[in-house]
Amino acid sequence: MPSDTEAYTLPTHPPPSATSLLSIIAEEMAEVDRVIARRLESGVPLVGNVSRYIIAAGGKRLRPALLLLTCGALGYRGDQRFNLAAVVEFIHTATLLHDDVVDDSVMRRGNATANETFGNPASVLVGDFLYSRAFQMMVEAQNMRVMEVLADATNVIAEGEVLQLMNMHNAAIDEAGYLHVIRSKTAKLFEASCRVGAILANAAPELEECAAQYGQALGTAFQVIDDVLDYAGDAAVMGKSLGDDLREGKATLPLISAMQRGTASQRAVIQGAIETGAANLLEEVIAIVKDTGALDFSRRAAAQEAQRAIVASRRLPQGPHASCLIQLADQLLDRDN
């Protein structure tokens, strides 16, 4: 984590959008979408309806994009990149379906969540279907290392989800505990996506590790910024309500930092809000988070992780795909949703 004396400066010029950066793999992503549509087919209509609902809602598709970019940087052009990019998107979508039920969420990406539309039982069971379909597709790759990486990642993500559940309404969580959760729950699938791309390319062990380090660092930075936006974002742009983390009793980095830097009365307000999920205190909590410099501290933490990702990606063979990985990490700090 950064020290309070480290400077944080916003980029002088607006970075390119993720959409423009990913134009290099636009045709490949279209093929991934075709694989996704084909593999969502089921003899049970509700399975397809719920799956298509959440996938059609959009999203950044960052995890499959990272797998494709890693394959491109390391020279793999085989069809399994499409299959496994769809696999990581299915795993991610399954976690979203389960997350929204656990968190009792009603909005995601500007639309009603699947559980709000179809009910909790359907969301949980279709999430299970997506997990099992992902594992069917993994087997088709006939690559034991790929199966090992994705199976381990899925297990770590599940552990992270349970750990986060155990930490709900616990205001005593420190930075180390917070990082452990987000590196399990969020960053692990970023890491696995990049590692699988390197495995498909038969990359040397040191290049595989660089790809995995890039994914872990990028995923960590991504989640820290996501947690910042819950107190500094625009609900209309984000497609979800501000203060969801507070309502759910999540002690994220902005709150942890604010409690470390605030006065006794400010700490008491935040502690009480976390322990009770008091969303009615959101405006007061936001004011404290801003007043204590906790948002800037959290952005500096994200910047350090983004820089770690850039360092790792510069060790990959340089070309347009590696350049895109670098730029993705560089522009991450300016994301607003």
N, C-alpha and C positions, 0 to 999 in steps of 0.2 A: 504494500500500500504506500502511496506517496506521503511525504511529509507536508506539513502546513506551509513550509517556506517555498515549496516548488511552484514555479509559475505555470499557469495554464492559460494558453492563448488560443483563441479560436482561429481557424484558418482565415487568411486574408481574403481569399477568393472562394466563392462557393464551389464545392467539389461536384464532379459529375454525378448524376443520379445512378442508383444501382441498376435501373433499367437500361440506361445507356451503356454502362460498363459491361453488362451481361449480354449485350448484343452479339458478342463474339460467339456465344453458345446458343443463340436464339433458335436455330434450326434443331439443335440437339435437345433443347428443352421442349420443343414442340413434339419431338419423338417421345420424350419421357411422358408428356401429357397423354399421348396416344396409348402408351403402355398402361398408364394409370387407368384410363377409361376402360380399356379392355379387361384389366385384372380386377376391376370393381364389380364385374358381372357376377351375379349370384342367382340361384334359383329361388331365393327368398327376397321378394320385392323390397321389404323394409330395409334390408341390408344395403342394397344399392341406393335407395332413396337417401338414407342418412349419410352414407359415405360420399355420395355425389354432392350433397348439400354442403358439407363442411369443406370439401376440396374445391368446389366451385366458388366458394366465398372468397377465394383469392389467397393472399398471403405472399410472402417474399420468395418462397421456394429456394431459400438459401442453401439448405443442406444438399439437395440434389445438384444445385449449381456448383457447390464446392467440390463435389465428387467429379463432376464433368470438367471443371477447370483444372483439378489436379491431374486427371487423366490426360488432358490436353497438354499441360506443362511437361508431363513425363512421357508423352508420346504414345499413349494407348488409344486405339481407335476401334476396338472391338465392340460388338453389340451388347455385351454384358454391362457396359457402362449405363445403358438405358434401363435395363432391368434393375440394376442395383441402385440407381438414382431413384427409381420408383419405390424401391424397398425402403430407403431412408425416409422418403416422404410419407409412406404408409405408417412407419413407426412413429414419426413425428405427429401425424394426424391422430393416431390412436392415443398418444399422450394428451393431445388437446381435448379429445372427447372425454377422457377420464378426468383431466384437470378441471374442466368446466363443471363436471358433476361434483367433484370434491369441494371446489370453491364456490359452488352455487352461483356461478356466473350466468348472466342473462344476455350479455352482448360481447361479440368478438368480431373484429374487422368491420365494424359498423352494422352488423346484422345480428339478429337474435341467434343465440348459441343453439347448437343441435339439441341440447337437453331442454332448453326452453321451448323448442319447436316440437320435438318428438317425445320428450320425457326422459327422465334419468335412466330407466331400465334399458330403453333402446340405445341410448348413447353408450352406456357401459358395454353392452353386448356387441354392438357394432365395433366399438374399439377393440374388443377381443377378436372379432373377425379380422380386422385389419392387421393386428399382430400376427395372427395365424397365417393369413395370406402372405404377409411379408416373409415369414419363415419358409413357406412353400417356395417362394421365389428365390430365396437364398439357396435352397437345395439345388435349384436348377443351375446355379452358377458352377456347381461341382468344384468348389474351391474351399477346402477346409479352413484355410486361414481367414478367408472372408467370413465364413460362418462363425468362426471363433470370435472375430472382432465384433461383429454385429450382435451376436448372442450375448457377449460380455457387456457390450454397451447397453443393450436393452435391460439387462439385469441391474447395472449400475444406475440407470435412469430410474428404475422402479425403487431402488434403495433410496435414491435422492428424493423421490416423491414422498416416501414414508418418513424420511428424516425431516423434510419440510413440514409434514403433517404434525410430527412430534414437537416441532419448534413453534407451532402456531401459538400466538399470544404469550410467547416467552420473550420478555424484554431484556433478558440477560445474555442473549446471543451476541458473540463478539465477531470481529471481522473474519477471523479464521473459520469460525463455524459457518458464517454466511458464505464464504468462498467455497467451503467444502460442499455445501448444498448446491450452489449454482454450477460448480464444475461437474457435479454428478448429474443434476437434473437437466441442465441446458447444454453446457459445453461438451459433454461426452458425445453427443450425437454429431456435433460439428467435427470433433476430433475423429470419430469413427468414419465419417463421410470422406474426409481427406485421406485417412489411412487406407481405406478400401480402394480409393482411386490409385494410390501408390502401389498397393498389392496387385491390382489388375495390370498395372504397367510393369510388374516384375522389377520394381525399383530397388536399388541397393538399400540395405538396412538404414544407412545414415540419411538417405533421401526420404525413406518412409517415415523416419522419426521427425525430420523437418516438417513434412506435410502434417503429421499428427500434432506437432507443437503449434503449427500455424492454426489448425482447427480449434485446438483447446483455448489458445489465447484469444482468437477471434470470438469464439462462443462466450468466453468470460466477459470480454468487453461488451458484447452485444447485450448480455443480461444486465450488466451494471447500468448501461445507458437506458435499458428498458425500465429499470427500477427508478432511475432519475426522472424519467418522463412521467411516472405515476404522480410526481409532485410538481413537475415543471412543464408538462406537456399540454397539448390542446386536445380535449376530448373528441372534438369533431374530426380532427386529423388522425388521431390514434384509433378511432373506431371503437373505443371502450371508455368507460367512466373513469375519471380521475379518482384516486383514493381507494381503488379496489384492494391494493395491498394492505392498506390500513384497516379497511373493513374486515379483511380476512385475518388480521392479527399477525402479518408478516413483518419481522424486523429486518428490513432491507438496509443496504449500506447507507443511504441518506439518513435514515433514522438512527442507525448505530453511530454514525459520525456526529449527528446533531446532539445525541445524548452525551457523547464524549466531550463536546466543545461547549455545550450550553450551561446555563446557570442551574442551580438546584431546582428552581421552579420550572424551568424549561424542560429539564430531564423528567420531572414528575409528570408534566403534561403528556410528553411522548410515551413514557412508561405506561401511564394510565390508558392512553389511546390504544397502544398495542395489546395490553392485557384484556381490554374490554371490546376491542374492535369498534371504538367509538368514532364512526364516520362523521358525526356531527362536529367533531373537533378538527376536521380536515383543514379548514382555513387557518386555524391557530397553529396547527402542526406545520403547514406549508410556510407560514411566516417564520416559525422557529428554524426550520430547515434552511431557509434563505438567510436569516439573520446570523446563523452560526457558521455560514460558509460551507455547510455540509454538501450542498449541490456541487460546488466547485471542487471540493475534495473528491467527491465521487466521480466527477468527470475526469479529474487527474488520474484516478485509479483506472478508469476505462482507457485513458490515453496511454498509460504504461502497458496495459495488456495489448492494445492495438499496436504499439511499437514492438512489443515482443513478437507479435504475429508477423510484422513487416520484416524483422530480422530473420525469422525462420524462412519466410517465403523467398528472401533474396538468396538463400542457399540452394534453391531449386534451379534447374536449367532455365536461363532467362529467355523470354520470348513473350508474345502477346498474352498467353494464358497466365504466366507468372506475373506479368505486369498488372493484369486485372486483379489478381489476388492481392497484390500490394495496394492498389487503389481502393479496393473494397475495405481493407483495414483502415486506410487513411481517411476515408470519407465516413466511417462509421460514427464518429463523434457528432456529426451533424444530422444524424437521422432524427426524424420527428414522429415516427410511428413504428 
